[in-house]
Amino acid sequence: MLVVMRPGATPEQIKTVVERIRSLGFAAHTMPGEHTTAIGITGNPGALDPGLFEELSGVAEAIQVTHPWKLVSREAHSEDTIVRVGSMNSGKPSAGPVTIGAAEVVIMAGPCAVESLEQTVTIARAVKAAGAHILRGGAFKPRTSPYSFQGLGEEGLKILAEARREVGIPIVTEAVDERSLDLVEEYADMIQIGARNMQNFSLLRRAGRAHKPVLLKRGISATIEEFLMSAEYIASEGNYAVVLCERGVRTFADHTRNTLDLSIVPAVKRRSHLPIIVDPSHGTGRRHKVIPLARAGVAVGADGIMVEVHHDPEHALSDGPQALYPDQFVELMQELRALAPVVKRTIHSVS
C-alpha cells in the first residue's frame, strides 16, 4: 500500500502516519516528492484497509500497489526520481554533484579496469575534457575466467580517488561482494552492482544500507520483472537512490557480444520512477558498434550513457576490443550533444 500525503503536509503529520504504520508491525518508507510526500508500506502479508490511514490528518489517499516491486513502481512514486552523485553523498572530499534522471543526459566514461595511476588519470583527463560527467573504472573485476585480470582491489580504489582529486569528477565502480562494497562505499561516489550480481540478494540488501547511490546493471538473462525486483531489494533497505542500467542480454546472436535491449528503457519508464542508463560497450562488445548504439540509447530516452574509453586498448587488461579511443569519445560527445535536443534533453559541459 501507498499513503499519499496532501500537498503541504507537515513533518508532524508525516511522522504520525509513519508511527501508525510501524505500530501495525510494518515498515514505512518515506519518499518525498517535489509537490507531495508518499509513504510506502512493506511487510504486510495482504491488502490493508485504506481507512487505517485516510482518517489521519494530512493524508490525501491510501492506494493499493498492484506490482510486487512496490517502492520502485510508478504507483508508489509518480514523479521521476532524480539521483545525485558526488559531493553531497560523500563524507570524504569528492566532486559533483551530478544529477541523473533530470533533463540532462549524463555521460559516464573511463576504462573497464583500473591498471595504474598514470593510465587512470590520463583517461580521466581525456573523458572530462570531452564532456564526461562521471568517471567509471573497475577496481574489482569479476571475470569469466579465474585466470583473467581480477583488478587491483583497494589499490585501484585509491587510484580512482586520486583521479577524482586531480580531475574533479565523481567516480563509479563495482562491488563484487559485501567486503568490497564496504571499501567501494568508503572511496567512491556511486556503487555499481554488476550483471553477475543482479540477483545476489545479500549484496543488494547491503547496498540498500549504504549511504551512496547505487548503479544496478541488468542480469545477462533477466526479465524486466526480475530487474525491478532486484532494485526493490535495495529500496526495501532504505536506499532509494538507485539508477538502473541496460547492458545487453544473452541471445542466440553471434554478431555481437550481447544483445542490447533498448526496448527496456521505455518499458522501465512506464513501470518505474527510477532513472535508467544504457551501456553500449558491454551491450555490443565491439568498438565500431558503441557509438551507433549510444546514439540509439539517447534517442530512446535513456537518462545516461556509460561507455568504456582507453588510450591504448590493444594493451588493456580488460575488454580492450569494446573500448573507444579518446578521439572516438570526442566524436561521440559531439554527436550526442547534437541529438539530445531532438528528444528534449540536454548534455551540459563539465567545468
C-alpha positions in Angstrom: 0.0 0.0 0.0 1.0 3.6 -0.6 -0.1 6.5 1.6 -0.1 9.8 -0.3 0.1 12.9 1.7 -1.7 16.2 0.8 0.5 19.0 -0.7 1.8 21.0 2.2 1.5 18.2 4.8 3.6 19.0 7.8 6.5 16.9 9.1 4.4 16.1 12.2 1.6 14.7 10.1 4.0 12.6 8.1 5.5 11.3 11.4 2.1 10.4 12.6 1.5 8.2 9.5 4.9 6.6 9.9 4.2 5.8 13.5 0.8 4.3 12.6 2.4 2.0 10.0 5.1 0.9 12.5 2.5 0.3 15.2 0.9 -2.2 12.9 4.2 -4.1 12.6 5.0 -3.0 9.1 7.9 -1.0 7.6 7.4 2.6 6.5 9.3 4.1 3.6 9.0 7.9 3.3 9.6 9.2 -0.3 9.5 13.0 -0.6 8.5 14.4 -4.0 8.5 17.8 -5.5 4.9 18.5 -4.5 3.8 15.7 -2.3 5.2 13.0 0.0 4.4 9.4 -0.3 4.9 6.7 2.3 5.3 3.1 1.1 4.3 0.2 3.3 6.1 -3.1 3.2 5.9 -6.2 5.3 2.2 -6.6 5.2 1.0 -10.1 4.3 -2.0 -9.0 2.4 -4.2 -6.0 1.4 -4.7 -3.3 4.1 -7.8 -1.3 4.8 -7.2 2.2 3.4 -9.4 3.6 6.3 -6.5 2.8 8.6 -4.6 5.8 7.2 -7.1 8.0 5.3 -8.6 9.2 8.6 -5.2 10.7 9.6 -4.6 14.4 9.3 -2.7 15.4 6.1 -3.4 12.2 4.2 -4.9 12.6 0.7 -5.4 8.9 -0.1 -4.2 5.4 0.6 -3.9 3.2 -2.6 -3.1 -0.4 -3.2 0.0 -1.1 -5.2 -0.6 -3.9 -7.7 3.1 -4.6 -8.7 5.3 -6.8 -6.5 8.0 -4.1 -6.8 6.2 -1.7 -4.5 8.7 1.0 -3.7 10.2 1.4 -7.2 6.9 1.4 -9.1 5.2 4.4 -10.7 2.2 3.7 -8.5 4.4 4.4 -5.5 6.0 7.5 -6.8 4.6 9.1 -9.9 7.4 11.7 -10.3 10.7 10.7 -11.8 13.4 10.1 -9.2 16.5 12.2 -9.5 19.7 10.7 -8.2 22.5 12.9 -7.1 26.1 11.5 -7.4 29.0 13.3 -5.9 29.9 15.6 -3.1 26.5 15.7 -1.5 26.7 11.9 -1.0 30.2 11.6 0.3 31.8 12.1 3.7 35.2 12.5 2.1 36.4 15.1 -0.5 34.5 14.5 -3.7 33.3 16.1 -6.9 29.9 17.0 -8.2 27.1 16.6 -7.6 25.9 15.2 -10.9 22.1 14.6 -11.2 20.8 11.6 -13.0 17.1 11.5 -14.1 16.6 15.2 -14.8 16.6 16.8 -18.3 20.3 16.3 -18.7 21.7 13.1 -20.2 24.6 12.1 -18.0 27.7 10.5 -19.5 29.8 8.0 -17.6 33.1 7.1 -19.2 36.5 5.6 -18.4 38.5 2.3 -18.6 37.0 -1.1 -17.9 39.7 -1.8 -15.4 42.0 0.5 -13.3 45.5 -0.6 -14.3 47.7 2.2 -12.9 47.6 5.7 -11.7 49.1 7.1 -14.9 46.6 5.1 -17.0 43.6 6.1 -15.0 44.4 9.8 -14.7 45.3 10.0 -18.4 41.9 8.6 -19.4 40.1 10.6 -16.7 41.5 13.9 -18.1 40.6 12.9 -21.7 37.0 12.0 -20.9 36.4 15.0 -18.8 37.9 17.3 -21.4 35.4 15.8 -23.9 32.5 16.3 -21.6 32.0 13.2 -19.4 30.3 13.8 -16.1 31.3 10.7 -14.1 34.5 8.6 -14.3 33.9 4.8 -14.4 36.6 2.3 -13.8 36.8 -1.2 -12.2 38.9 -1.9 -9.1 37.3 -5.3 -8.6 36.8 -7.3 -11.8 34.5 -10.4 -11.7 35.8 -12.3 -14.8 34.5 -15.3 -16.6 37.9 -17.0 -16.3 39.7 -17.2 -12.9 43.0 -16.7 -14.8 42.0 -13.3 -16.2 43.0 -10.0 -14.5 40.8 -9.6 -11.4 41.5 -5.9 -10.7 43.8 -4.1 -8.2 41.3 -4.1 -5.4 41.7 -1.4 -2.7 44.8 -0.1 -4.5 42.5 0.5 -7.5 40.0 2.4 -5.4 42.8 4.6 -4.1 43.9 5.3 -7.7 40.3 6.2 -8.6 40.1 8.6 -5.6 43.3 10.2 -6.7 42.0 10.6 -10.2 38.9 12.2 -8.8 41.0 14.6 -6.8 43.1 15.6 -9.8 40.4 15.8 -12.5 37.3 16.8 -10.4 34.5 14.4 -11.5 32.8 11.8 -9.3 33.6 8.1 -9.7 31.5 4.9 -10.0 33.0 1.5 -9.5 31.8 -2.1 -8.9 31.5 -4.0 -5.7 31.5 -7.8 -6.1 30.8 -8.9 -2.5 30.0 -7.4 0.9 33.6 -6.8 1.8 34.4 -5.0 -1.4 31.2 -3.0 -1.0 32.4 -1.7 2.3 35.5 -0.4 0.5 33.7 1.0 -2.5 31.3 2.9 -0.2 34.3 4.4 1.5 36.2 5.5 -1.6 33.7 6.0 -4.4 30.7 8.3 -5.1 28.5 5.6 -6.6 28.3 1.8 -6.0 27.9 -0.4 -9.1 26.3 -3.8 -8.8 27.2 -5.7 -11.9 25.2 -8.0 -14.1 26.5 -11.2 -12.5 25.4 -9.9 -9.1 22.0 -8.6 -10.0 20.3 -11.4 -8.0 22.9 -11.6 -5.2 20.3 -10.7 -2.7 22.6 -10.4 0.3 24.7 -7.9 -1.7 21.6 -6.0 -2.8 20.5 -5.7 0.8 23.9 -4.4 1.9 23.8 -1.9 -1.0 20.4 -0.8 0.4 22.0 0.0 3.7 24.8 2.1 2.0 24.8 5.8 2.1 25.8 6.2 -1.6 23.7 5.9 -4.7 23.7 2.5 -6.5 24.0 1.7 -10.2 22.3 -1.6 -10.8 23.1 -3.5 -14.0 20.6 -5.8 -15.6 21.5 -9.5 -15.4 22.5 -11.3 -18.6 19.1 -13.0 -18.9 16.9 -11.1 -16.5 13.3 -10.1 -17.3 12.1 -6.6 -16.5 10.2 -8.0 -13.5 13.4 -9.6 -12.1 15.4 -6.4 -12.8 12.9 -4.2 -10.9 12.6 -6.7 -8.1 16.4 -6.5 -7.6 16.0 -2.7 -7.4 13.2 -3.3 -4.8 15.7 -5.3 -2.6 17.9 -2.1 -2.5 15.0 0.2 -1.8 13.5 -2.0 0.8 16.5 -1.4 3.0 16.1 2.3 2.7 18.3 3.4 -0.2 16.1 4.9 -2.9 18.9 6.4 -4.9 19.0 3.6 -7.5 19.9 4.0 -11.2 19.2 1.1 -13.5 21.5 0.1 -16.4 20.7 -1.9 -19.5 23.9 -3.6 -20.6 22.7 -6.2 -23.0 21.2 -9.7 -22.6 22.4 -13.1 -23.9 20.6 -14.3 -27.0 21.3 -16.6 -30.0 23.0 -13.7 -31.9 26.7 -14.2 -32.7 27.4 -10.9 -34.4 27.5 -9.1 -31.0 28.8 -9.9 -27.5 25.3 -9.3 -26.1 22.0 -8.1 -27.5 21.4 -4.5 -26.3 17.7 -4.4 -25.4 16.8 -0.7 -25.9 13.1 -1.5 -25.6 13.6 -1.9 -21.9 14.2 1.9 -21.5 10.6 3.0 -22.3 9.3 -0.2 -20.6 11.0 0.7 -17.3 9.9 4.3 -17.5 6.3 3.2 -17.8 6.6 0.9 -14.8 9.1 2.6 -12.5 10.2 6.1 -11.4 13.9 5.1 -11.3 16.3 6.6 -13.9 17.8 4.2 -16.4 21.0 4.4 -18.4 22.5 2.3 -21.3 25.9 0.7 -21.6 26.6 0.0 -25.3 30.1 -1.1 -24.5 29.1 -4.3 -22.8 25.9 -4.4 -24.8 27.9 -4.9 -28.0 31.4 -5.8 -27.1 32.6 -4.3 -30.4 34.1 -0.8 -30.7 32.5 0.0 -34.0 29.0 -0.6 -32.6 29.4 1.5 -29.5 28.8 5.0 -31.0 25.7 4.0 -33.0 24.1 2.2 -30.0 25.0 5.1 -27.7 23.1 7.4 -30.1 20.2 5.0 -30.1 20.2 4.9 -26.3 19.7 8.7 -26.1 17.1 8.6 -28.8 15.0 6.0 -27.0 15.0 8.1 -23.8 17.9 6.9 -21.6 18.9 9.2 -18.8 22.6 8.5 -19.4 25.2 6.5 -21.3 28.1 4.5 -19.9 31.0 3.8 -22.2 34.5 2.4 -21.9 37.4 4.6 -23.1 41.1 3.6 -23.2 44.0 5.4 -24.7 45.8 2.1 -25.5 43.0 -0.5 -25.8 45.3 -3.0 -27.6 47.2 -3.4 -24.4 44.2 -3.0 -22.0 44.0 -5.7 -19.3 40.2 -6.0 -19.7 37.8 -5.6 -22.6 40.0 -3.7 -24.9 38.0 -4.5 -28.1 35.0 -2.6 -26.8 36.8 0.5 -25.6 36.6 3.7 -27.6 39.8 5.6 -28.3 39.7 9.2 -26.8 39.2 10.8 -30.2 36.2 8.5 -30.8 34.8 9.5 -27.5 35.1 13.2 -28.6 33.2 12.3 -31.7 30.5 10.5 -29.6 30.1 13.5 -27.4 29.7 15.9 -30.3 27.0 13.6 -31.8 25.1 13.2 -28.6 25.1 17.0 -28.0 23.5 17.4 -31.4 21.0 14.6 -30.8 19.9 15.4 -27.2 17.7 18.5 -28.1 15.7 16.4 -30.6 14.4 14.3 -27.7 14.1 17.4 -25.4 17.2 16.6 -23.4 20.5 18.4 -22.9 24.1 17.5 -22.3 25.9 20.1 -20.3 29.6 20.8 -20.5 31.7 20.0 -17.4 33.6 23.0 -15.9 
